[in-house]
Amino acid sequence: MIPLRDEIPTRHFPIINYSLIGLNIIVFVFQVMLGGNQETFIQQMAVIPAHFTTALSIGDITDIFTSMFMHGGLLHIGGNMLYLWIFGDNVEDSMGPFRYLIFYLLGGIIASLTHILTNPSSQLPTIGASGAIAAVLGAYLVLYPQSKVLTVIPLGFFVRISAIPAIIVLGLWFVLQFFSGVLSLGAVEVGGIAFWAHIGGFVAGVILAKLFAKRPQYRQRARW
């Protein structure tokens, strides 16, 4: 399933959410412009779990933040920004700009720490905004449980576009991450998706949503 948009309008311009999307795109363009030096840049700015469980340095701590704005390819950043664009504006509307920014960064930190704890000896660099965005998804589920999401559903050679309850879209997403994460435990280390970062971020979002929210959620009004 590929989400297209949700049905909840916002009352305020989501300045932080759009700024986060813009910053991620700018950093990605910068990465591409580095050409052959991109790998070195990633090694320097990404989260490498083994560095946190051996000789931790200030640079490793700042990597938690820098890694949130880096991506490994067009599909990686495209998928992440799509989810942030769909769900982040409403979460920001509920929290307000400043609270939302703190929430987003805190969700990313918790996601990275979850990944480190479940992969303590990994030497693989980890990048991407998906941990922080997973926190946004968790918060959206708590704050807008009755919302529906316009979703593309592949059916063989055909596709169907339907409005599906957010609890199903996000619930299935989390279940997929959880079982994939469980299966990844103890597996041979290979590059791929940081499932436990997604799990940690999502759970953090669920727990922290009401703490950060300060505005009442809106009645469900379809906008398509």
Contacts in CASP RR format, 6 or more apart in sequence:
PFRMAT RR
TARGET T0000
AUTHOR 0000-0000-0000
METHOD contacts of the structure
MODEL  1
MIPLRDEIPTRHFPIINYSLIGLNIIVFVFQVMLGGNQETFIQQMAVIPA
HFTTALSIGDITDIFTSMFMHGGLLHIGGNMLYLWIFGDNVEDSMGPFRY
LIFYLLGGIIASLTHILTNPSSQLPTIGASGAIAAVLGAYLVLYPQSKVL
TVIPLGFFVRISAIPAIIVLGLWFVLQFFSGVLSLGAVEVGGIAFWAHIG
GFVAGVILAKLFAKRPQYRQRARW
1 151 0 8 1.000
1 152 0 8 1.000
1 153 0 8 1.000
1 154 0 8 1.000
1 164 0 8 1.000
1 169 0 8 1.000
1 172 0 8 1.000
2 151 0 8 1.000
2 152 0 8 1.000
3 82 0 8 1.000
3 83 0 8 1.000
3 86 0 8 1.000
3 149 0 8 1.000
3 150 0 8 1.000
3 151 0 8 1.000
3 152 0 8 1.000
3 169 0 8 1.000
4 86 0 8 1.000
4 149 0 8 1.000
4 150 0 8 1.000
4 151 0 8 1.000
4 152 0 8 1.000
4 161 0 8 1.000
5 86 0 8 1.000
5 149 0 8 1.000
5 150 0 8 1.000
5 224 0 8 1.000
6 86 0 8 1.000
6 87 0 8 1.000
6 90 0 8 1.000
6 144 0 8 1.000
6 147 0 8 1.000
6 148 0 8 1.000
6 149 0 8 1.000
6 150 0 8 1.000
6 166 0 8 1.000
7 147 0 8 1.000
7 148 0 8 1.000
7 149 0 8 1.000
7 150 0 8 1.000
7 163 0 8 1.000
7 220 0 8 1.000
7 221 0 8 1.000
7 222 0 8 1.000
7 223 0 8 1.000
7 224 0 8 1.000
8 90 0 8 1.000
8 144 0 8 1.000
8 147 0 8 1.000
8 218 0 8 1.000
8 220 0 8 1.000
8 221 0 8 1.000
8 223 0 8 1.000
9 218 0 8 1.000
9 221 0 8 1.000
9 223 0 8 1.000
10 89 0 8 1.000
10 90 0 8 1.000
10 92 0 8 1.000
10 93 0 8 1.000
11 93 0 8 1.000
11 218 0 8 1.000
12 92 0 8 1.000
12 93 0 8 1.000
12 96 0 8 1.000
14 88 0 8 1.000
14 89 0 8 1.000
14 92 0 8 1.000
14 93 0 8 1.000
15 97 0 8 1.000
16 92 0 8 1.000
16 96 0 8 1.000
16 97 0 8 1.000
16 98 0 8 1.000
16 100 0 8 1.000
16 101 0 8 1.000
16 104 0 8 1.000
17 84 0 8 1.000
17 85 0 8 1.000
17 88 0 8 1.000
17 89 0 8 1.000
17 91 0 8 1.000
17 92 0 8 1.000
17 100 0 8 1.000
20 84 0 8 1.000
20 104 0 8 1.000
20 129 0 8 1.000
21 81 0 8 1.000
21 84 0 8 1.000
21 85 0 8 1.000
23 69 0 8 1.000
24 69 0 8 1.000
24 71 0 8 1.000
24 77 0 8 1.000
24 80 0 8 1.000
24 81 0 8 1.000
24 84 0 8 1.000
24 129 0 8 1.000
25 77 0 8 1.000
25 81 0 8 1.000
27 69 0 8 1.000
27 70 0 8 1.000
27 71 0 8 1.000
28 70 0 8 1.000
28 71 0 8 1.000
28 73 0 8 1.000
28 77 0 8 1.000
31 38 0 8 1.000
31 41 0 8 1.000
31 42 0 8 1.000
31 70 0 8 1.000
31 71 0 8 1.000
31 72 0 8 1.000
32 38 0 8 1.000
34 41 0 8 1.000
42 70 0 8 1.000
42 72 0 8 1.000
42 125 0 8 1.000
42 127 0 8 1.000
43 125 0 8 1.000
45 63 0 8 1.000
45 66 0 8 1.000
45 67 0 8 1.000
45 70 0 8 1.000
45 127 0 8 1.000
46 63 0 8 1.000
46 66 0 8 1.000
46 67 0 8 1.000
46 70 0 8 1.000
46 125 0 8 1.000
46 126 0 8 1.000
46 127 0 8 1.000
47 60 0 8 1.000
47 63 0 8 1.000
47 64 0 8 1.000
47 67 0 8 1.000
47 112 0 8 1.000
47 115 0 8 1.000
47 116 0 8 1.000
47 125 0 8 1.000
47 126 0 8 1.000
47 127 0 8 1.000
48 60 0 8 1.000
48 63 0 8 1.000
48 122 0 8 1.000
48 123 0 8 1.000
48 124 0 8 1.000
48 125 0 8 1.000
48 126 0 8 1.000
49 115 0 8 1.000
49 116 0 8 1.000
49 119 0 8 1.000
49 120 0 8 1.000
49 121 0 8 1.000
49 122 0 8 1.000
49 123 0 8 1.000
49 124 0 8 1.000
49 126 0 8 1.000
50 120 0 8 1.000
50 121 0 8 1.000
50 122 0 8 1.000
50 123 0 8 1.000
51 57 0 8 1.000
51 60 0 8 1.000
51 63 0 8 1.000
52 60 0 8 1.000
52 116 0 8 1.000
52 120 0 8 1.000
53 116 0 8 1.000
53 120 0 8 1.000
53 121 0 8 1.000
64 108 0 8 1.000
64 109 0 8 1.000
64 112 0 8 1.000
64 113 0 8 1.000
65 105 0 8 1.000
67 112 0 8 1.000
67 125 0 8 1.000
67 126 0 8 1.000
67 127 0 8 1.000
67 128 0 8 1.000
68 105 0 8 1.000
68 108 0 8 1.000
68 112 0 8 1.000
68 128 0 8 1.000
68 129 0 8 1.000
68 131 0 8 1.000
68 132 0 8 1.000
69 128 0 8 1.000
69 129 0 8 1.000
70 127 0 8 1.000
70 128 0 8 1.000
71 77 0 8 1.000
71 78 0 8 1.000
71 80 0 8 1.000
71 127 0 8 1.000
71 128 0 8 1.000
71 129 0 8 1.000
72 127 0 8 1.000
72 128 0 8 1.000
76 128 0 8 1.000
77 129 0 8 1.000
80 128 0 8 1.000
80 129 0 8 1.000
80 130 0 8 1.000
80 133 0 8 1.000
81 129 0 8 1.000
83 133 0 8 1.000
83 136 0 8 1.000
83 137 0 8 1.000
84 129 0 8 1.000
84 133 0 8 1.000
84 136 0 8 1.000
86 149 0 8 1.000
87 133 0 8 1.000
87 136 0 8 1.000
87 137 0 8 1.000
87 140 0 8 1.000
88 100 0 8 1.000
88 136 0 8 1.000
88 140 0 8 1.000
90 140 0 8 1.000
90 143 0 8 1.000
90 144 0 8 1.000
90 147 0 8 1.000
91 100 0 8 1.000
91 103 0 8 1.000
91 136 0 8 1.000
91 139 0 8 1.000
91 140 0 8 1.000
91 143 0 8 1.000
91 209 0 8 1.000
92 100 0 8 1.000
93 215 0 8 1.000
94 139 0 8 1.000
94 143 0 8 1.000
94 213 0 8 1.000
94 214 0 8 1.000
94 215 0 8 1.000
94 217 0 8 1.000
95 103 0 8 1.000
95 139 0 8 1.000
95 212 0 8 1.000
95 213 0 8 1.000
95 214 0 8 1.000
95 215 0 8 1.000
96 214 0 8 1.000
96 215 0 8 1.000
99 212 0 8 1.000
99 213 0 8 1.000
99 214 0 8 1.000
100 212 0 8 1.000
102 212 0 8 1.000
103 135 0 8 1.000
103 139 0 8 1.000
103 205 0 8 1.000
103 208 0 8 1.000
103 212 0 8 1.000
104 132 0 8 1.000
104 135 0 8 1.000
104 136 0 8 1.000
105 132 0 8 1.000
106 135 0 8 1.000
106 204 0 8 1.000
106 208 0 8 1.000
107 131 0 8 1.000
107 132 0 8 1.000
107 134 0 8 1.000
107 135 0 8 1.000
107 201 0 8 1.000
107 204 0 8 1.000
107 205 0 8 1.000
107 208 0 8 1.000
108 131 0 8 1.000
108 132 0 8 1.000
108 135 0 8 1.000
108 197 0 8 1.000
108 201 0 8 1.000
108 204 0 8 1.000
110 135 0 8 1.000
110 200 0 8 1.000
110 201 0 8 1.000
110 204 0 8 1.000
111 130 0 8 1.000
111 131 0 8 1.000
111 132 0 8 1.000
111 134 0 8 1.000
111 135 0 8 1.000
111 194 0 8 1.000
111 197 0 8 1.000
111 198 0 8 1.000
111 200 0 8 1.000
111 201 0 8 1.000
111 204 0 8 1.000
112 126 0 8 1.000
112 131 0 8 1.000
112 197 0 8 1.000
114 196 0 8 1.000
114 197 0 8 1.000
114 199 0 8 1.000
114 200 0 8 1.000
114 201 0 8 1.000
115 126 0 8 1.000
115 194 0 8 1.000
115 196 0 8 1.000
115 197 0 8 1.000
117 196 0 8 1.000
118 185 0 8 1.000
118 196 0 8 1.000
119 189 0 8 1.000
119 194 0 8 1.000
119 196 0 8 1.000
122 189 0 8 1.000
123 189 0 8 1.000
124 189 0 8 1.000
124 191 0 8 1.000
126 194 0 8 1.000
126 197 0 8 1.000
130 194 0 8 1.000
130 197 0 8 1.000
130 198 0 8 1.000
131 194 0 8 1.000
131 197 0 8 1.000
131 198 0 8 1.000
131 200 0 8 1.000
131 201 0 8 1.000
132 201 0 8 1.000
134 177 0 8 1.000
134 197 0 8 1.000
134 198 0 8 1.000
134 199 0 8 1.000
134 200 0 8 1.000
134 201 0 8 1.000
134 202 0 8 1.000
134 205 0 8 1.000
135 201 0 8 1.000
135 202 0 8 1.000
135 204 0 8 1.000
135 205 0 8 1.000
135 208 0 8 1.000
136 205 0 8 1.000
137 170 0 8 1.000
137 173 0 8 1.000
137 174 0 8 1.000
137 202 0 8 1.000
137 205 0 8 1.000
138 170 0 8 1.000
138 174 0 8 1.000
138 201 0 8 1.000
138 202 0 8 1.000
138 203 0 8 1.000
138 205 0 8 1.000
138 206 0 8 1.000
138 209 0 8 1.000
139 205 0 8 1.000
139 206 0 8 1.000
139 208 0 8 1.000
139 209 0 8 1.000
139 212 0 8 1.000
139 213 0 8 1.000
140 147 0 8 1.000
140 166 0 8 1.000
140 170 0 8 1.000
141 166 0 8 1.000
141 167 0 8 1.000
141 170 0 8 1.000
141 171 0 8 1.000
141 206 0 8 1.000
142 205 0 8 1.000
142 206 0 8 1.000
142 209 0 8 1.000
142 210 0 8 1.000
143 209 0 8 1.000
143 210 0 8 1.000
143 213 0 8 1.000
143 217 0 8 1.000
144 166 0 8 1.000
144 217 0 8 1.000
145 166 0 8 1.000
145 167 0 8 1.000
146 165 0 8 1.000
146 166 0 8 1.000
146 220 0 8 1.000
147 165 0 8 1.000
147 166 0 8 1.000
147 220 0 8 1.000
148 163 0 8 1.000
148 164 0 8 1.000
148 165 0 8 1.000
148 166 0 8 1.000
148 220 0 8 1.000
148 222 0 8 1.000
149 163 0 8 1.000
149 164 0 8 1.000
149 165 0 8 1.000
149 166 0 8 1.000
149 169 0 8 1.000
150 161 0 8 1.000
150 162 0 8 1.000
150 163 0 8 1.000
150 224 0 8 1.000
151 161 0 8 1.000
151 162 0 8 1.000
151 163 0 8 1.000
151 164 0 8 1.000
151 169 0 8 1.000
152 159 0 8 1.000
152 160 0 8 1.000
152 161 0 8 1.000
153 159 0 8 1.000
153 160 0 8 1.000
153 161 0 8 1.000
153 162 0 8 1.000
163 222 0 8 1.000
163 224 0 8 1.000
174 199 0 8 1.000
174 202 0 8 1.000
177 195 0 8 1.000
177 198 0 8 1.000
177 199 0 8 1.000
177 202 0 8 1.000
178 195 0 8 1.000
178 199 0 8 1.000
180 193 0 8 1.000
180 195 0 8 1.000
181 195 0 8 1.000
181 196 0 8 1.000
181 199 0 8 1.000
184 195 0 8 1.000
184 196 0 8 1.000
END
